[in-house]
């Protein structure tokens, strides 16, 4: 039980007659309950999706305390510190000294507005100094990004030597299609900052506009993007400890000298990244994250051992991602992934497949031996008489085949997602 041999309590009490012993204990392998403060904070949004969810989150996170822009660099030196003397910089793996804050130059960092200022940000409004989308950035890299939309660069890449991991395309930065791709480390960060800004600012506050994300943003308009890319980055690059700590600090307060600066609101997409697909995917588009939101409580979403992709909450031998693919209930344990009904020599197989994801396509396969090499895709299985029924975010597949057991012998079927 004790990390060292012997009884440390006995040894401690024998060396003095003042028997006060301080213990520093830690637990491992224990699942702690979800943060009750988060559950209370987001309680009005529980069980919601689509526009009602977005409206609820907007009501939760608006009316925050406005931090004066002149104090932002000092706050960043706390919440974005790489260590005691250096700054963690957006778009770059490199660092700069905290003391090198300035406006321009190769050895200077300044304040990057992840949502570009000329895309609907008013310099006098609360969005201008909103800490959730402000990050320290090396000055020349900030200039390279400019007001470019976020997207994957497929052509020629232009980089800065300070941040070769990130790139812009070679289009003029006023072109509507001019794009910037940050390094992988920061893709999820910028995605959740952009999703926050669209959700937080709907034009109802004085000196603000309705900020929008789209797939075809216009330079110097009221929109930014690219929405589908940002949603994908939010899924692929989940929140990090850096983001969570930053979110907590912005909400709870940052001590700078004798002053505490607290914006007093949170970025919901850091706390619950599933909110993004729950809001922005339409009624006919599915994702694992959207399915999570629809099948688990907020408390369960905060517990990966229950709601994570590899978890098996109901103990039925199928993990949550498999349950998602087959339209299962992750908490029931009674799902039938492939239902079979026989009517004479007619066999009907029924299963489901999610809509809206291109990386997991259902394929019907069959074999007679259960040997791995024997499984073959059923030719033309999606053609008539197969019936495909639209169920919104899923399709129900009913495949009917004529069987001849006396000739074929036994036959096995499976649905393979690829």
Secondary structure as GFF3:
##gff-version 3
##sequence-region A 1 418
A	DSSP	alpha_helix	8	14	.	.	.	ID=ss1
A	DSSP	alpha_helix	36	41	.	.	.	ID=ss2
A	DSSP	three_ten_helix	43	45	.	.	.	ID=ss3
A	DSSP	alpha_helix	50	61	.	.	.	ID=ss4
A	DSSP	three_ten_helix	69	71	.	.	.	ID=ss5
A	DSSP	alpha_helix	72	79	.	.	.	ID=ss6
A	DSSP	beta_strand	86	88	.	.	.	ID=ss7
A	DSSP	beta_strand	95	97	.	.	.	ID=ss8
A	DSSP	three_ten_helix	98	100	.	.	.	ID=ss9
A	DSSP	beta_strand	109	113	.	.	.	ID=ss10
A	DSSP	three_ten_helix	131	133	.	.	.	ID=ss11
A	DSSP	beta_strand	134	138	.	.	.	ID=ss12
A	DSSP	alpha_helix	139	145	.	.	.	ID=ss13
A	DSSP	beta_strand	149	150	.	.	.	ID=ss14
A	DSSP	beta_strand	158	160	.	.	.	ID=ss15
A	DSSP	beta_strand	163	168	.	.	.	ID=ss16
A	DSSP	beta_strand	179	181	.	.	.	ID=ss17
A	DSSP	alpha_helix	184	200	.	.	.	ID=ss18
A	DSSP	beta_strand	212	213	.	.	.	ID=ss19
A	DSSP	beta_strand	223	224	.	.	.	ID=ss20
A	DSSP	alpha_helix	227	236	.	.	.	ID=ss21
A	DSSP	alpha_helix	241	252	.	.	.	ID=ss22
A	DSSP	beta_strand	254	256	.	.	.	ID=ss23
A	DSSP	beta_strand	259	261	.	.	.	ID=ss24
A	DSSP	alpha_helix	268	271	.	.	.	ID=ss25
A	DSSP	alpha_helix	274	280	.	.	.	ID=ss26
A	DSSP	alpha_helix	288	295	.	.	.	ID=ss27
A	DSSP	alpha_helix	298	301	.	.	.	ID=ss28
A	DSSP	alpha_helix	304	307	.	.	.	ID=ss29
A	DSSP	alpha_helix	320	325	.	.	.	ID=ss30
A	DSSP	beta_strand	339	343	.	.	.	ID=ss31
A	DSSP	beta_strand	346	354	.	.	.	ID=ss32
A	DSSP	beta_strand	362	367	.	.	.	ID=ss33
A	DSSP	three_ten_helix	372	374	.	.	.	ID=ss34
A	DSSP	beta_strand	376	377	.	.	.	ID=ss35
A	DSSP	beta_strand	387	390	.	.	.	ID=ss36
A	DSSP	beta_strand	394	402	.	.	.	ID=ss37
A	DSSP	alpha_helix	405	408	.	.	.	ID=ss38
A	DSSP	beta_strand	412	417	.	.	.	ID=ss39
###
